[in-house]
């Protein structure tokens, strides 16, 4: 599972770099077209907004996979050994219990509804279902990462490195 996680980390990292590069080019074009050419581009504002959503969701999943997600770590830093391992197992389970109904099921429902209603973005005329697809996709990534961490925690009976 760790080799799969490493490959997935690399793919997601590349996706994040590509999204960020496209965002930089998009915003640069917006500035050039507005201030140099005196004719602002009509699509760049909407595209940068959607790319930011994708970057945020995918970035959050990536960071969760690295174990660097936003957390209050007062208790985990004070615990050691078996108590810390059990707390980390509970934290992973709580994250899984959030991700499945909210991000995966709720996100998939949002994608389905916007697909059925054929909602499109104002300028790009892009189906909004494509934009919202990042929510369940990121949820699946978080789920995978948490299950991988949970497997490691469950198999680690003598936690030296926890």
N, C-alpha and C positions, 0 to 999 in steps of 0.2 A: 504494500500500500504506500510505503514511503517513496518509492520510485515514481508511482503514479502521481503522488502529491507534488513531487519535485517537477515533473513534467507539466502538471497543471499550473503550478506557480509560475513557471517560465512562460507558458502561453498567456496566462492572465496578465503577467507583467508586460509582455509585448503588446497585448491589447490596450493596456493602460497607456503605454508610451505612444502608441499610434493615435489613440483618442486625444491625448494631450497635444501631440504634434499637429493634428488636424485643427484643434481648438486654437492653437497659436497662429497657424496660417489663416484661419477664418477671421480671427479678431484683427490680425495685421491687415488683411484685405479690407476689413470694415474701416479701419483708421485711414488707410491709404485712399480708399474710394471716397470717404467723407471729406477729408481735409486736403488731400492733394488733387484729386480729380473733381471735387466739388459735386459729386453725384453719388450719394450713399447707396450702397448695395442693399437690396430689399430682403435678402434671405439670411444674411449673416447673423442678425440678432436672434432669430428663431433657431438657427442651427447651433449657435454657441450655447443657447439655453438647453437644448436637448443633449448636446454633448456633455454639458456640465452634469446633467442628471445621470447620464451613463457613467461618467467618470466617478461621480460620488458613490453610486450604487456598487459599481464594480470595484472601486477602491476600498470601500467598506468591507466587501467580501474578501478581498486580498489581504487586507490588514487583519481581519478576523482569522484568516488562515495562518498568518504569521504569529498569532498570539499577542498582537500589539493593539487590539481594539480598545476603545475607550472603556475604562473600568475604574471603579473605586477599589483600590488594592490595599486598603488598610489591613483587612483580615488576612488575605493570602500572604502578605509579607511578614506577618507575625507568627504564622503557623509553620511547622516543619513536619517532615515525615508523613506518616499515615493520615494525620488530621488534615494536612494541606492537600494530600492526594484526594481525600474524600470531598473536600470543599471544591476542588477543581472539577471533580466528577459532577457534583451538583450544579456548578456553574454551567458546564457544558450541556447538561440536561435541560436547564432552564432556557439556554439559548436555543436549543433544538425545539423546545416547546413553544417558543416565540416564532421561530423561523417557519415552521411547517404551516401553521394556520394563517399567519399574517403575510409573510413574503411569498411563500410558494402558492398556497391555495388562494389567498386574497389577490395576489398579483396575477395569477393565472385567470381568476375571475374577471379582474379589470381588463386584462388583455382580450379575453373572450367577448366581454360586453362592448368594448370599443371596436373590436373587429366586426361584430354583428351590426352595430350601429353605423359602421363605416365612417367613423369620425376621422377627419383629416386636419392636419395643421393648416393654419391660415395662409402662410406664404409658400411653404415648400410643397403643400398638398400631399404630404407624407402621411400614410395611415398612422394614427396615434398608437395603434396596437404595437407597432414596431418600436416606438419610443418606450412604451410601458413594458415591453418584453424583458427589459433589463431587470425588472423587479423579481419575477420568479426565477430568472436565470441566476441572479446574485444570491437569491435564497437557496437555490440548489447548491451553489458553491459553498455558502456558509454551512449548510447541512453536511456536505461532504467533509469539509475541514473539521467540523465539530465531531463528527463520527470518527474521523481519523485520530483526533486528539483523545477522544473517549476510549478508543481501542488501546492506545498507548497507555493511558492512565489505568485502565482495567487490567492490563497485562503486567503492569509494574507493581509487583508485590513488595519490593524493598526499595522505596523511593530515595535514592541518593541524590539525584539531580533535580528533584522537584523542590 
